[in-house]
Amino acid sequence: MMTETNEGSITMVNPENVVREYIDAKDRHDWDALVKLLDPEYVSIDPSIPEPVKGIEPIRQYLDMLTDVDMKTRILSIMSRGDTVAAELEITGIIKRKGEFAGHTILPHSFKITFAKFYRVNAKGLLTEEREYSDTATKMQALGVTP
């Protein structure tokens, strides 16, 4: 994948590096750095959220929910082909304050979740799409949501 710089030279974009930067920014709660990695038409699809999250402003609102969550993402495996990156991830974290997720009250506790994500990175080095594949029941239970 290539993109042109202002000087007219060609720079290679490594989609895996973009995803690693995105994950690191999320773990550090550096929302400004994270949003800079998103295409304006970015879409996030997560089976635990009823509708896809589209665009940068809705993503910022979603990120605000993570402010009271200390988390660390471990990349178990990552691979790419063209503009698509597949990653198996393990997140460990601590929810520090009572809050809400998907209409449910979440109490402070620690958690561990494993899932897979597919990302798309455009020629400008921006994420255009993020799709999560997970066992929603197990994820919700880990987050403290019980039926």
C-alpha positions in Angstrom: 0.0 0.0 0.0 1.4 3.4 -0.9 0.6 7.0 -0.4 2.1 10.2 -1.7 3.6 12.8 0.6 3.5 16.6 0.0 7.0 16.4 -1.5 5.8 14.0 -4.1 7.8 11.1 -2.7 6.1 7.7 -2.2 5.8 6.3 1.3 4.7 2.7 2.1 1.9 2.3 4.7 2.2 -0.7 6.9 -1.4 -1.6 7.9 -0.2 -3.7 10.9 1.7 -0.7 12.3 -1.4 1.5 12.0 -3.4 -1.1 14.0 -0.7 -1.4 16.6 -0.6 2.5 17.0 -4.4 2.5 17.3 -4.4 -0.2 20.0 -1.6 1.6 21.9 -3.5 4.9 21.8 -6.6 3.2 23.1 -4.7 1.5 26.0 -3.1 4.9 26.9 -6.5 6.7 26.6 -4.9 9.1 24.1 -8.1 9.9 22.3 -6.6 12.6 20.2 -3.9 10.3 18.8 -6.5 7.6 18.2 -8.9 9.8 16.3 -6.0 11.0 14.1 -5.7 7.4 12.9 -9.4 7.3 11.8 -10.8 8.1 8.3 -13.8 10.5 8.6 -16.0 7.7 7.3 -14.7 5.2 9.8 -17.1 2.4 10.9 -16.8 0.2 14.0 -19.0 -3.0 14.2 -19.2 -4.8 17.6 -21.7 -7.5 18.2 -22.3 -6.3 21.7 -23.5 -2.9 20.4 -26.8 -2.9 18.5 -25.8 -0.6 15.7 -22.5 0.1 13.9 -20.7 3.3 15.2 -20.0 5.5 12.2 -17.9 8.6 12.0 -15.4 10.3 14.3 -17.8 12.2 16.7 -19.8 9.1 17.6 -16.5 7.3 18.2 -15.4 10.1 20.6 -18.6 9.6 22.5 -17.9 5.8 22.7 -14.3 6.5 23.9 -15.6 8.7 26.7 -17.1 5.5 28.2 -13.6 4.0 28.4 -12.2 6.9 30.6 -12.8 4.9 33.8 -11.4 1.7 32.4 -7.7 0.9 32.8 -6.9 -1.7 30.1 -4.0 -3.4 28.5 -4.3 -5.1 25.1 -2.1 -8.0 24.3 -1.8 -8.9 20.6 -1.9 -12.7 20.5 -1.5 -12.9 16.7 -1.7 -10.4 13.9 -1.4 -10.7 10.1 -2.3 -8.7 7.1 -3.0 -8.9 3.4 -3.4 -5.8 1.4 -5.4 -3.3 3.3 -6.9 -5.8 5.8 -5.4 -6.7 9.2 -6.6 -9.6 11.3 -5.7 -9.7 15.0 -6.5 -12.0 17.9 -6.5 -9.8 21.0 -6.7 -10.3 24.8 -7.7 -7.3 26.9 -7.2 -7.3 30.6 -8.6 -4.4 32.6 -10.2 -2.8 35.6 -13.4 -0.8 35.5 -12.7 1.8 38.2 -16.2 3.3 38.6 -19.8 2.4 38.3 -21.0 3.1 34.7 -23.2 1.9 31.9 -22.6 -0.3 28.8 -25.2 -1.3 26.3 -28.0 -0.1 28.7 -26.7 -2.1 31.6 -25.1 -0.9 34.9 -21.5 -2.0 35.3 -19.9 -2.1 38.7 -16.2 -1.7 39.4 -14.2 -5.0 38.8 -11.4 -6.6 36.8 -11.9 -8.5 33.6 -10.2 -10.4 30.8 -11.7 -10.8 27.3 -10.3 -12.5 24.2 -11.7 -11.9 20.7 -10.7 -11.3 17.1 -10.9 -8.1 15.1 -10.5 -7.3 11.4 -9.4 -3.8 10.4 -9.2 -2.0 7.1 -6.5 0.6 6.5 -6.7 3.0 3.5 -3.7 4.2 1.4 -3.5 7.3 3.6 -2.7 5.1 6.6 -6.2 5.7 8.2 -8.5 3.1 9.6 -11.7 2.9 7.7 -13.3 -0.1 9.4 -13.0 -2.2 12.5 -15.1 -5.5 12.9 -15.1 -7.4 16.1 -15.9 -11.1 16.3 -16.5 -12.4 19.8 -18.6 -14.5 22.0 -21.0 -11.8 23.1 -22.4 -13.7 26.1 -18.9 -14.3 27.5 -17.8 -10.7 26.8 -20.9 -9.3 28.5 -20.4 -11.6 31.5 -16.7 -10.5 31.8 -17.8 -6.8 31.7 -20.2 -7.5 34.5 -23.5 -7.6 32.6 -25.6 -10.6 33.6 -28.9 -11.6 32.0 
